[in-house]
Amino acid sequence: MADMDTEGAAARRDLAVRAAVEQGLVGGAGTAEPLTCLLDTAGIRASAAALTGAFAAALPPGTPVLHAFAVKAAPLVPVLRLLSDAGLGCEVASPGELALARAAGVPAGRTVLDSPAKTVAELREALELGIALNADNPQELARLDALVGRAPASTAAPVGLRINPQTGAGAIDALSTATTTSKFGFALRDPGAREWLVRACLDRPWLTRLHIHSGSQGVPLVLIAEGVRELHALAEEINAAAGRRRIDTLDIGGGLPVNFASDEATPTFAQYVAALREAVPALFDGSYGLVTEFGRSLLAKHGLVLARVEYTKTSGSRPIALTHAGVQVATRTAYAPAAWPVRILPYDAKGAPRTGDPVAQDIAGPACFAGDLLAVARELPRLAPGDLIGVPDTGAYFFTAHYGYNSLPRPAVHGFTVTDAGEVRFRLVRPAQDVSEIVSEAGGDLRDALL
Ligand SMILES: *Cc1c(COP(=O)(O)O)cnc(C)c1O
């Protein structure tokens, strides 16, 4: 069974595209915006419920669980607020992400800090606020040795160690965190590492957690589950050596891959839980509290980029549609198209799905470099100026991680809901960046600084 009603989501999307045109959020002509981004609020809620439901169904009642959304996947305050309302917390990896989580009202007790390069000031702040943090390396641990005793006992921030199980790479090298030489965490299989880690925990009564984040796009479930099994085994070893349950919480990270090839949302959170139960049954016996840190799998399917086709042309007899969606909203697709293919949904100028005989076309963005393409030789009904293209599955790490090339503005993001009567209601989540903001962020007020 799918976590989500895929047909319902596709129907909502088509209604939203038409409404976005009718309500003037984006348009085929005139003064309407050439580019906007939509988030399906009901879809996000459904994914959050699927996540919490899948784990709740597998754990004994009362087991402490925190699902911390990885803020980098969609650093938008109203999104964090929505997820918080659905019972989730935040995983943050920078002062900016922490500030977003706090702006969304996410309590310290539901926030986890994971950056690999935390400064002393960041560590101190996390300890003072009572934010859980996971140390990445021995030098960070030494800093914590000096800081932990000094934080007010009342906050009692839980501290853990990030472990790299060195279980191997997935299909995308740049996203593989569990390779032998990965930059993340304490490498578990290096000579002497295991003994060192057990001793480090025995020596520090305040170390109560172990953390792993070994999944990502391109990593199969069994490999992710293998990493979690290693984490659990290490916790058991530490607890046996301590003679009591020193490690009481396992943070198993995020990294559930997303299907970019169709509307189907697979693998599901339920399938992931099943894979974990298979590999590490004891993880679900209630003896450890759990933390998860999903990002992409919670948001990706619920985002849509909508862009106007400004011109069409042919080059070397290849039809090309020049649109307003390119590297600034789909950075990974432009630079690594084989790893990050996206679907293109054609709509006419009124926002109705465009039909017609398929013709191989390039879908190009507005930026000034040759690789600024969202699709090459894609079979689609022949696009015309004023049409719109929709780029689905872009709710995580795409338009939410804007790339400022060519000073292209951050587009607006609108959340939408569809009433039972089929009426679409939009809520502004992030305003479009104004050209004056681009000037000021580029030192506009410092014009004479170098004279
Ligand atoms: C990026 C990241 C996540 C989220 O990963 P997804 O693939 O988006 O689920 C979770 N934890 C850590 C430590 C991360 O760096």
PDBQT file of the ligand as one rigid body, heavy atoms in Angstrom, charges set to zero:
ROOT
HETATM    1  C1  LIG A 501      20.941  15.775   4.914  1.00  0.00    +0.000 C 
HETATM    2  C2  LIG A 501      20.831  15.068   6.202  1.00  0.00    +0.000 A 
HETATM    3  C3  LIG A 501      19.625  14.476   6.551  1.00  0.00    +0.000 A 
HETATM    4  C4  LIG A 501      18.437  14.395   5.618  1.00  0.00    +0.000 C 
HETATM    5  O1  LIG A 501      18.698  13.592   4.512  1.00  0.00    +0.000 OA
HETATM    6  P1  LIG A 501      17.527  13.240   3.460  1.00  0.00    +0.000 P 
HETATM    7  O2  LIG A 501      18.237  12.450   2.419  1.00  0.00    +0.000 OA
HETATM    8  O3  LIG A 501      17.017  14.548   2.952  1.00  0.00    +0.000 OA
HETATM    9  O4  LIG A 501      16.487  12.483   4.186  1.00  0.00    +0.000 OA
HETATM   10  C5  LIG A 501      19.537  13.899   7.810  1.00  0.00    +0.000 A 
HETATM   11  N1  LIG A 501      20.588  13.895   8.671  1.00  0.00    +0.000 NA
HETATM   12  C6  LIG A 501      21.768  14.457   8.352  1.00  0.00    +0.000 A 
HETATM   13  C7  LIG A 501      22.871  14.415   9.337  1.00  0.00    +0.000 C 
HETATM   14  C8  LIG A 501      21.936  15.050   7.110  1.00  0.00    +0.000 A 
HETATM   15  O5  LIG A 501      23.116  15.588   6.784  1.00  0.00    +0.000 OA
ENDROOT
TORSDOF 0
